[in-house]
Amino acid sequence: MPLSPLRPARVLAAAVLALGTGVGLLAPASAAPGRPGERPVFCGHDQRRSPGSENLCAQPGDLLDVRIGDVHPTQPSVGYDQVFYKLGRYTLGKDAVNKKFDDWCEADGRLAAEDVQPGARLDDPSSFTCELPVGAETAESLAAVKTVVVGPRGTLYLTDGHHTLTSFAETPDGGLDLHVRLRVVANLSSLTPPAFWERMQAEGWVYLRDPQGRPVTVNRLPRTVGLATMADDPYRSLVYFSRDIGYEQNGLPFQEFSWGSWIRDSAPVDLSAWDRADRDSYLATVESVTRAMTALPRDAVVDHGSTAAQLGALAVWNDGKGVTKGEFGKLSRPYEDDKPGKLAYATAYREAHGIG
């Protein structure tokens, strides 16, 4: 049985070059042989066949059909509770159509699921369709596609989408053999490894701190996404649930990790009573943290020189809405509700799987 929906191995998507991605789209290096720090470009006439060689000619904006297990993370950790929310939604959800199909279609650049057959599975491409067929993508739909950089030997490095791909990898009908398309933001395959990692750091495409804030070398980064290989950063999860309550996403690289570092290192609130397995405790902690976020002066340095304003801190808590309204009101909904909140799904998944 095929493991990915029918589509070409590479679809050129020129329209995506006009998208604002928050980072510059770089043309592939075209080094002459012998230039310091670079290798000759073999694109188009290299006869060698090795893993990743099919990516050597990829251009910014190309969509690559990728086996999830073949893409390399550029950060050492994810927020497990964010993944647990997705897995709870996928396995305990109350949606008329399982959200995993919408999420997969969105990640593939094709908006949302259109037709989902009874018993449909992510790993059975004949069991569901997306709103847009391959080839009919729009600039808007392509904006949701997760991104990669092509590195030495054609290795693909994920620069956005670690939580999404980990959720697909961990869901029962997913796994590391599942395929999804990823958008190329740069081809740096002609660089030597040292020059490649120097460029990755300069562009803000790699995060080299562990959940305790300690430096991580590039050779210690996980080789695949997934809970078995990536560490748990609880502060990153806490920031995820704080979105649009205490801050808004603005495209700054590793924005959530910066807020997580602030929670961990500056200790703006007392977390000693935080119980990640208890929804009420988690909700109270989110409220305390987000109120501290919005109380910061706009020019307050949060992490590594970035200010509260630069990291998207909201001017007022919950965008000025009451505790039962807005994003905090949605987050507060218990699992018994027709539309449970994200925390309810995360804690329900923990309970169902005996995760303390």
Secondary structure in CASP SS format (residue, H / E / C, confidence):
PFRMAT SS
TARGET T0000
AUTHOR 0000-0000-0000
METHOD secondary structure of the structure
MODEL  1
M C 1.00
P C 1.00
L C 1.00
S C 1.00
P C 1.00
L C 1.00
R C 1.00
P C 1.00
A C 1.00
R E 1.00
V E 1.00
L E 1.00
A C 1.00
A H 1.00
A H 1.00
V H 1.00
L H 1.00
A H 1.00
L C 1.00
G C 1.00
T C 1.00
G C 1.00
V C 1.00
G C 1.00
L C 1.00
L C 1.00
A C 1.00
P C 1.00
A C 1.00
S C 1.00
A C 1.00
A C 1.00
P C 1.00
G C 1.00
R C 1.00
P C 1.00
G C 1.00
E E 1.00
R C 1.00
P C 1.00
V C 1.00
F C 1.00
C C 1.00
G C 1.00
H C 1.00
D C 1.00
Q C 1.00
R C 1.00
R C 1.00
S C 1.00
P C 1.00
G C 1.00
S H 1.00
E H 1.00
N H 1.00
L C 1.00
C C 1.00
A C 1.00
Q C 1.00
P C 1.00
G C 1.00
D E 1.00
L E 1.00
L E 1.00
D E 1.00
V E 1.00
R E 1.00
I H 1.00
G H 1.00
D H 1.00
V C 1.00
H E 1.00
P C 1.00
T C 1.00
Q C 1.00
P C 1.00
S E 1.00
V E 1.00
G C 1.00
Y H 1.00
D H 1.00
Q H 1.00
V H 1.00
F H 1.00
Y H 1.00
K H 1.00
L H 1.00
G H 1.00
R H 1.00
Y H 1.00
T H 1.00
L H 1.00
G C 1.00
K C 1.00
D C 1.00
A C 1.00
V C 1.00
N C 1.00
K H 1.00
K H 1.00
F H 1.00
D H 1.00
D H 1.00
W H 1.00
C H 1.00
E H 1.00
A H 1.00
D C 1.00
G C 1.00
R C 1.00
L C 1.00
A C 1.00
A E 1.00
E E 1.00
D E 1.00
V E 1.00
Q C 1.00
P C 1.00
G C 1.00
A C 1.00
R C 1.00
L C 1.00
D C 1.00
D C 1.00
P H 1.00
S H 1.00
S H 1.00
F E 1.00
T E 1.00
C E 1.00
E C 1.00
L C 1.00
P C 1.00
V C 1.00
G C 1.00
A C 1.00
E C 1.00
T C 1.00
A H 1.00
E H 1.00
S H 1.00
L H 1.00
A C 1.00
A C 1.00
V C 1.00
K C 1.00
T E 1.00
V E 1.00
V E 1.00
V E 1.00
G C 1.00
P H 1.00
R H 1.00
G H 1.00
T C 1.00
L E 1.00
Y E 1.00
L E 1.00
T E 1.00
D E 1.00
G C 1.00
H H 1.00
H H 1.00
T H 1.00
L H 1.00
T H 1.00
S H 1.00
F H 1.00
A H 1.00
E H 1.00
T C 1.00
P C 1.00
D C 1.00
G C 1.00
G C 1.00
L C 1.00
D C 1.00
L C 1.00
H E 1.00
V E 1.00
R E 1.00
L E 1.00
R E 1.00
V E 1.00
V E 1.00
A E 1.00
N E 1.00
L C 1.00
S C 1.00
S C 1.00
L E 1.00
T C 1.00
P H 1.00
P H 1.00
A H 1.00
F H 1.00
W H 1.00
E H 1.00
R H 1.00
M H 1.00
Q H 1.00
A H 1.00
E H 1.00
G C 1.00
W C 1.00
V C 1.00
Y C 1.00
L C 1.00
R E 1.00
D C 1.00
P C 1.00
Q C 1.00
G C 1.00
R C 1.00
P E 1.00
V C 1.00
T C 1.00
V H 1.00
N H 1.00
R H 1.00
L C 1.00
P C 1.00
R C 1.00
T C 1.00
V C 1.00
G C 1.00
L C 1.00
A C 1.00
T C 1.00
M C 1.00
A E 1.00
D E 1.00
D C 1.00
P H 1.00
Y H 1.00
R H 1.00
S H 1.00
L H 1.00
V H 1.00
Y H 1.00
F H 1.00
S C 1.00
R E 1.00
D C 1.00
I C 1.00
G C 1.00
Y E 1.00
E C 1.00
Q C 1.00
N C 1.00
G C 1.00
L C 1.00
P C 1.00
F C 1.00
Q H 1.00
E H 1.00
F H 1.00
S H 1.00
W H 1.00
G H 1.00
S H 1.00
W H 1.00
I H 1.00
R H 1.00
D H 1.00
S H 1.00
A C 1.00
P C 1.00
V C 1.00
D C 1.00
L C 1.00
S C 1.00
A C 1.00
W C 1.00
D C 1.00
R C 1.00
A C 1.00
D C 1.00
R H 1.00
D H 1.00
S H 1.00
Y H 1.00
L H 1.00
A H 1.00
T H 1.00
V H 1.00
E H 1.00
S H 1.00
V H 1.00
T H 1.00
R H 1.00
A H 1.00
M H 1.00
T H 1.00
A H 1.00
L C 1.00
P C 1.00
R C 1.00
D C 1.00
A C 1.00
V E 1.00
V E 1.00
D E 1.00
H C 1.00
G C 1.00
S E 1.00
T E 1.00
A C 1.00
A C 1.00
Q C 1.00
L C 1.00
G C 1.00
A E 1.00
L C 1.00
A C 1.00
V C 1.00
W H 1.00
N H 1.00
D H 1.00
G H 1.00
K C 1.00
G C 1.00
V C 1.00
T C 1.00
K C 1.00
G H 1.00
E H 1.00
F H 1.00
G H 1.00
K H 1.00
L H 1.00
S H 1.00
R C 1.00
P C 1.00
Y C 1.00
E C 1.00
D C 1.00
D C 1.00
K C 1.00
P C 1.00
G C 1.00
K H 1.00
L H 1.00
A H 1.00
Y H 1.00
A H 1.00
T H 1.00
A H 1.00
Y H 1.00
R H 1.00
E H 1.00
A H 1.00
H C 1.00
G C 1.00
I C 1.00
G C 1.00
END
